[in-house]
């Protein structure tokens, strides 16, 4: 399976936070987040391990009560069921992979961008 680059298919899931699922497999799913300066991802948990890479911008990420300021090229791993949140300090773009496949993110797939 391949995912084509396209400006289409982003959906706002929280104020200032947009998502698009880029590609997926049987056990994993990769997303792109477009994050506006001043937006916040509230503290939450989920069963998925979450691996991310900051492409552009700057944000503060909190994982299990510890925080770090992230800049382009930085990466992270949120363990399964770990509390985490983020404060977006600059307009940002992040790529994240979720394992196992995150069912609720299947609605953010832009089918015309996926080639099997």
Number of C-alpha atoms within 10 A of each C-alpha: 8 11 17 12 9 11 8 10 16 18 16 14 11 13 12 16 20 18 22 23 26 24 22 20 11 8 10 17 21 21 20 21 21 21 28 19 17 13 18 19 16 12 13 10 14 14 13 18 18 21 16 18 19 21 17 19 20 22 26 17 19 17 18 14 10 8 13 12 14 19 18 15 11 14 15 15 14 19 17 15 14 17 16 20 17 18 19 22 19 17 16 20 21 22 20 19 23 22 17 16 18 18 9 7 15 14 11 18 20 18 13 11 17 16 10 5
